[in-house]
């Protein structure tokens, strides 16, 4: 029917189209005379909701198995097998979503945004590895986390990272954790997900920057053990804190330490600590005590100072929230008065803002207010982390044996077979070949 | 023999502190779990576009984490006018109303035009070719019935924790919908 086409053209030429912007359904439905059947839009289903129980079961099973393999069975081979499975399942099959690293953000958003109902799987992925870490250390990192598994499997020639560098870079995960929670709680963005270097590799798809970063970290990870886990991972920072007070832990030796130093260089993650003897007289500890006392007094001042700095960051940080950014663009003095002849995404967003500028402004102001509170908390957190780190320098742990540090140990199980006692346990070495346990150091075997 | 001043305790100070911290951590995690469990949703959510809010800015085609966007054009034929001059199919001022590539609005020729009966033509989206740019959606909504619109296709969508298109959506049209109702389809005429 040419007449209808002509009608539209008159419309177009008169430029009336724009005036009836919101109108739709201008033409009546056709009345077919043939037996034509209308196609129906296909609606391919998302992954079934029941499958989330499978994810959950795999996580729980993986955690249990990893804990058993690391603490009881003491099997590096088993952990490698589980790592490969986790990498395939959580990594390549589930394409990195759902993942425990991103889950703290869902929890933060769920806590502060009443409109967001956190999926219970995200909650479980947040809580379960933490709960296990409180009792058995970071066995999640060992073989369940696909990011950790990937980096663990590609490590070929580990280089020792100097202690000062390790300590310095090791602070970043805590800062990243704070920033990610701040941005998630304010509803601005999910930083951990946006700057996740390995998920684009799992998906074999992603932005140039992130794929490049992922490949770069992989190449680095061939020589520096697990660079993401040690120096970036925000969930690792949470697990680190939980593992510091864990009930059970990885032990290098199955029964007693012969002080043979064979395991000393076995850890690619710099987690093994040497024996430290307490000084013979308590007086030797006095300088440490004085420093600790001074730091304790200074800590509140440090926290206050960084909190104030954090509050200064609230305004620039809030611009990462799309609503604040739009309100800023709308109220910018150099905003063009008329929209461009060809609409751009930005001009369309400004046109949306134009429909309810006051509402948008009120929302942006409310978001910025939340950022101000969040900025104080974020800054305070930075100060607390720095302060506790400094205080930890004054602590002198008494250690008789070579032991993995509770929070740094990733439970990968590499050190086990370095221990001659473990070799005796495995039947690879005759017991007579070992020196007897020094009487003063002998400890009953612990589970 | 141990001195009376230093009774040998079965629990060292360090272990005591550690246990205390662990119990505190468990209490905190438990409290958080209890608080969140009340708010937690039993069903997971997936991302979807509200067609009423979509402004056809074109970012769906470019901002998805997938190389070919998970957003595609969907056609509800029940709304379609079956026009011969489809403003979702043809460029403005086409040379001729035929399937010549120079006349088509779609950059990937993803709309298949078929004659049904005089004067009606059927338009079907070839999802393999559609890139979700929304050019046809703009034409159809501005001058036609609005039967073409964009939707997240869940056979492609990887359901990111935070949708990268939603962040930049000019119309703020993305939202999380329950997984058992994953589409926001236009239905009747």
Interface residues (C-beta under 8 A of the other chain):
Chain A: X1 X2 X4 X5 X8 X9 X11 X12 X17 X18 X21 X24 X25 X26 X27 X28 X29 X30 X32 X33 X34 X36 X38 X39 X40 X41 X42 X43 X44 X45 X46 X47 X49 X52 X95 X97 X98 X102 X105 X106 X107 X110 X111 X114 X116 X117 X118 X119 X120 X121 X123 X127 X130 X131 X134 X135 X189 X190 X193 X194 X200 X203 X205 X206 X207 X241 X242 X244 X245 X246 X247 X322 X343 X344 X345 X346 X348 X349 X351 X352 X397
Chain B: X14 X18 X19 X21 X22 X25 X26 X29 X32 X33 X35 X36 X37 X39 X40 X41 X42 X43 X44 X45 X46 X55 X56 X57 X58 X59 X65 X66 X67 X74 X75 X76 X77 X78 X79 X80 X81 X82 X83 X84 X85 X87 X92 X97 X116 X117 X118 X119 X120 X122 X124 X127 X141 X142 X143 X144 X145 X146 X153 X154 X155 X157 X158 X159 X160 X161 X162 X164 X167 X168 X170 X171 X172 X176 X179 X180 X182 X183 X185 X189
